[in-house]
Amino acid sequence: MSLMSRASKLLKANVNHLLDSAEDPEVMIKELVRDMEESVGRLQSWCQRRL
């Protein structure tokens, strides 16, 4: 394995670790719930128009 390949893998691993540690699971779950609620609202309104 070349030195550049190892350095690249190390850099990618560090960046991924920083991104993982920056994500707050509670915030992510709240965002997912908000997105799902918006989807349900759009689906309800679509169904009402069709009925």
N, CA, C and O atoms as CSV, one atom per row, in Angstrom:
chain,resi,resn,atom,element,x,y,z
A,1,MET,N,N,0.860,-1.172,0.000
A,1,MET,CA,C,0.000,0.000,0.000
A,1,MET,C,C,0.903,1.231,0.000
A,1,MET,O,O,1.834,1.334,0.798
A,2,SER,N,N,0.618,2.141,-0.887
A,2,SER,CA,C,1.489,3.316,-1.010
A,2,SER,C,C,1.230,4.309,0.122
A,2,SER,O,O,0.199,4.264,0.794
A,3,LEU,N,N,2.162,5.172,0.304
A,3,LEU,CA,C,2.053,6.192,1.343
A,3,LEU,C,C,0.867,7.108,1.087
A,3,LEU,O,O,0.157,7.469,2.025
A,4,MET,N,N,0.639,7.491,-0.166
A,4,MET,CA,C,-0.483,8.379,-0.501
A,4,MET,C,C,-1.816,7.693,-0.226
A,4,MET,O,O,-2.762,8.333,0.234
A,5,SER,N,N,-1.893,6.415,-0.502
A,5,SER,CA,C,-3.117,5.655,-0.253
A,5,SER,C,C,-3.418,5.596,1.242
A,5,SER,O,O,-4.565,5.763,1.656
A,6,ARG,N,N,-2.403,5.362,2.033
A,6,ARG,CA,C,-2.581,5.321,3.485
A,6,ARG,C,C,-2.983,6.683,4.033
A,6,ARG,O,O,-3.862,6.783,4.889
A,7,ALA,N,N,-2.339,7.725,3.536
A,7,ALA,CA,C,-2.668,9.079,3.984
A,7,ALA,C,C,-4.102,9.431,3.603
A,7,ALA,O,O,-4.814,10.066,4.381
A,8,SER,N,N,-4.526,9.024,2.421
A,8,SER,CA,C,-5.891,9.279,1.968
A,8,SER,C,C,-6.900,8.565,2.856
A,8,SER,O,O,-7.907,9.154,3.250
A,9,LYS,N,N,-6.635,7.293,3.175
A,9,LYS,CA,C,-7.541,6.532,4.040
A,9,LYS,C,C,-7.597,7.141,5.441
A,9,LYS,O,O,-8.665,7.199,6.050
A,10,LEU,N,N,-6.470,7.586,5.944
A,10,LEU,CA,C,-6.416,8.201,7.264
A,10,LEU,C,C,-7.214,9.502,7.289
A,10,LEU,O,O,-7.955,9.764,8.237
A,11,LEU,N,N,-7.064,10.306,6.256
A,11,LEU,CA,C,-7.792,11.560,6.162
A,11,LEU,C,C,-9.300,11.304,6.078
A,11,LEU,O,O,-10.084,11.978,6.746
A,12,LYS,N,N,-9.701,10.338,5.262
A,12,LYS,CA,C,-11.128,10.003,5.142
A,12,LYS,C,C,-11.683,9.522,6.474
A,12,LYS,O,O,-12.791,9.900,6.857
A,13,ALA,N,N,-10.934,8.702,7.175
A,13,ALA,CA,C,-11.385,8.191,8.465
A,13,ALA,C,C,-11.558,9.329,9.464
A,13,ALA,O,O,-12.534,9.355,10.214
A,14,ASN,N,N,-10.619,10.266,9.476
A,14,ASN,CA,C,-10.715,11.394,10.399
A,14,ASN,C,C,-11.903,12.288,10.075
A,14,ASN,O,O,-12.600,12.750,10.979
A,15,VAL,N,N,-12.133,12.532,8.799
A,15,VAL,CA,C,-13.279,13.357,8.395
A,15,VAL,C,C,-14.585,12.663,8.778
A,15,VAL,O,O,-15.498,13.302,9.301
A,16,ASN,N,N,-14.675,11.366,8.522
A,16,ASN,CA,C,-15.886,10.628,8.892
A,16,ASN,C,C,-16.110,10.645,10.394
A,16,ASN,O,O,-17.245,10.774,10.852
A,17,HIS,N,N,-15.041,10.517,11.159
A,17,HIS,CA,C,-15.170,10.563,12.613
A,17,HIS,C,C,-15.672,11.934,13.073
A,17,HIS,O,O,-16.531,12.015,13.952
A,18,LEU,N,N,-15.151,12.994,12.495
A,18,LEU,CA,C,-15.602,14.343,12.853
A,18,LEU,C,C,-17.079,14.535,12.515
A,18,LEU,O,O,-17.825,15.116,13.302
A,19,LEU,N,N,-17.498,14.055,11.361
A,19,LEU,CA,C,-18.905,14.180,10.976
A,19,LEU,C,C,-19.803,13.371,11.903
A,19,LEU,O,O,-20.869,13.839,12.301
A,20,ASP,N,N,-19.380,12.168,12.245
A,20,ASP,CA,C,-20.173,11.335,13.150
A,20,ASP,C,C,-20.303,11.959,14.528
A,20,ASP,O,O,-21.372,11.905,15.136
A,21,SER,N,N,-19.240,12.541,15.018
A,21,SER,CA,C,-19.295,13.127,16.357
A,21,SER,C,C,-20.060,14.451,16.367
A,21,SER,O,O,-20.535,14.881,17.418
A,22,ALA,N,N,-20.182,15.094,15.214
A,22,ALA,CA,C,-20.904,16.370,15.145
A,22,ALA,C,C,-22.412,16.165,15.092
A,22,ALA,O,O,-23.169,17.075,15.431
A,23,GLU,N,N,-22.858,14.994,14.676
A,23,GLU,CA,C,-24.283,14.733,14.549
A,23,GLU,C,C,-24.877,14.409,15.921
A,23,GLU,O,O,-24.384,13.541,16.641
A,24,ASP,N,N,-25.938,15.121,16.258
A,24,ASP,CA,C,-26.646,14.884,17.511
A,24,ASP,C,C,-27.840,13.984,17.206
A,24,ASP,O,O,-28.734,14.383,16.459
A,25,PRO,N,N,-27.872,12.784,17.766
A,25,PRO,CA,C,-28.963,11.852,17.450
A,25,PRO,C,C,-30.349,12.425,17.748
A,25,PRO,O,O,-31.290,12.184,16.992
A,26,GLU,N,N,-30.481,13.169,18.822
A,26,GLU,CA,C,-31.787,13.738,19.170
A,26,GLU,C,C,-32.252,14.726,18.107
A,26,GLU,O,O,-33.422,14.726,17.727
A,27,VAL,N,N,-31.358,15.549,17.637
A,27,VAL,CA,C,-31.690,16.518,16.596
A,27,VAL,C,C,-32.045,15.794,15.301
A,27,VAL,O,O,-32.988,16.177,14.608
A,28,MET,N,N,-31.296,14.760,14.980
A,28,MET,CA,C,-31.572,14.004,13.761
A,28,MET,C,C,-32.946,13.344,13.822
A,28,MET,O,O,-33.676,13.344,12.831
A,29,ILE,N,N,-33.304,12.782,14.971
A,29,ILE,CA,C,-34.609,12.138,15.119
A,29,ILE,C,C,-35.725,13.163,14.999
A,29,ILE,O,O,-36.738,12.906,14.348
A,30,LYS,N,N,-35.546,14.324,15.623
A,30,LYS,CA,C,-36.566,15.370,15.514
A,30,LYS,C,C,-36.749,15.814,14.067
A,30,LYS,O,O,-37.874,16.056,13.629
A,31,GLU,N,N,-35.666,15.922,13.337
A,31,GLU,CA,C,-35.747,16.315,11.935
A,31,GLU,C,C,-36.470,15.242,11.115
A,31,GLU,O,O,-37.287,15.561,10.251
A,32,LEU,N,N,-36.168,13.978,11.389
A,32,LEU,CA,C,-36.850,12.892,10.682
A,32,LEU,C,C,-38.349,12.897,10.976
A,32,LEU,O,O,-39.162,12.716,10.069
A,33,VAL,N,N,-38.716,13.103,12.241
A,33,VAL,CA,C,-40.128,13.147,12.617
A,33,VAL,C,C,-40.817,14.312,11.920
A,33,VAL,O,O,-41.933,14.165,11.421
A,34,ARG,N,N,-40.166,15.462,11.883
A,34,ARG,CA,C,-40.731,16.641,11.217
A,34,ARG,C,C,-40.953,16.355,9.728
A,34,ARG,O,O,-41.998,16.702,9.177
A,35,ASP,N,N,-39.978,15.727,9.086
A,35,ASP,CA,C,-40.113,15.376,7.671
A,35,ASP,C,C,-41.264,14.397,7.446
A,35,ASP,O,O,-42.018,14.526,6.482
A,36,MET,N,N,-41.393,13.420,8.342
A,36,MET,CA,C,-42.473,12.442,8.214
A,36,MET,C,C,-43.837,13.098,8.403
A,36,MET,O,O,-44.790,12.782,7.691
A,37,GLU,N,N,-43.924,14.011,9.368
A,37,GLU,CA,C,-45.194,14.705,9.597
A,37,GLU,C,C,-45.586,15.540,8.375
A,37,GLU,O,O,-46.761,15.604,8.016
A,38,GLU,N,N,-44.608,16.175,7.744
A,38,GLU,CA,C,-44.889,16.935,6.522
A,38,GLU,C,C,-45.367,16.006,5.415
A,38,GLU,O,O,-46.276,16.354,4.662
A,39,SER,N,N,-44.764,14.832,5.312
A,39,SER,CA,C,-45.171,13.865,4.294
A,39,SER,C,C,-46.595,13.386,4.540
A,39,SER,O,O,-47.372,13.232,3.598
A,40,VAL,N,N,-46.934,13.153,5.793
A,40,VAL,CA,C,-48.293,12.718,6.131
A,40,VAL,C,C,-49.288,13.814,5.762
A,40,VAL,O,O,-50.354,13.525,5.219
A,41,GLY,N,N,-48.954,15.051,6.048
A,41,GLY,CA,C,-49.840,16.167,5.697
A,41,GLY,C,C,-50.063,16.260,4.191
A,41,GLY,O,O,-51.188,16.470,3.738
A,42,ARG,N,N,-49.002,16.104,3.427
A,42,ARG,CA,C,-49.143,16.137,1.957
A,42,ARG,C,C,-49.983,14.967,1.465
A,42,ARG,O,O,-50.803,15.126,0.560
A,43,LEU,N,N,-49.783,13.799,2.054
A,43,LEU,CA,C,-50.545,12.621,1.653
A,43,LEU,C,C,-52.024,12.790,2.003
A,43,LEU,O,O,-52.891,12.430,1.207
A,44,GLN,N,N,-52.317,13.328,3.173
A,44,GLN,CA,C,-53.705,13.554,3.565
A,44,GLN,C,C,-54.389,14.524,2.608
A,44,GLN,O,O,-55.524,14.297,2.189
A,45,SER,N,N,-53.705,15.587,2.272
A,45,SER,CA,C,-54.309,16.556,1.376
A,45,SER,C,C,-54.484,15.961,-0.024
A,45,SER,O,O,-55.472,16.261,-0.693
A,46,TRP,N,N,-53.559,15.138,-0.472
A,46,TRP,CA,C,-53.688,14.476,-1.765
A,46,TRP,C,C,-54.907,13.549,-1.757
A,46,TRP,O,O,-55.686,13.524,-2.709
A,47,CYS,N,N,-55.059,12.788,-0.669
A,47,CYS,CA,C,-56.200,11.854,-0.552
A,47,CYS,C,C,-57.521,12.623,-0.517
A,47,CYS,O,O,-58.493,12.200,-1.143
A,48,GLN,N,N,-57.570,13.727,0.191
A,48,GLN,CA,C,-58.805,14.516,0.257
A,48,GLN,C,C,-59.192,15.047,-1.111
A,48,GLN,O,O,-60.379,15.089,-1.435
A,49,ARG,N,N,-58.242,15.445,-1.909
A,49,ARG,CA,C,-58.545,15.940,-3.252
A,49,ARG,C,C,-59.071,14.819,-4.144
A,49,ARG,O,O,-59.889,15.059,-5.032
A,50,ARG,N,N,-58.603,13.605,-3.909
A,50,ARG,CA,C,-59.006,12.469,-4.749
A,50,ARG,C,C,-60.382,11.930,-4.361
A,50,ARG,O,O,-61.045,11.285,-5.173
A,51,LEU,N,N,-60.813,12.188,-3.131
A,51,LEU,CA,C,-62.103,11.638,-2.681
A,51,LEU,C,C,-63.207,12.584,-2.932
A,51,LEU,O,O,-64.359,12.286,-2.617
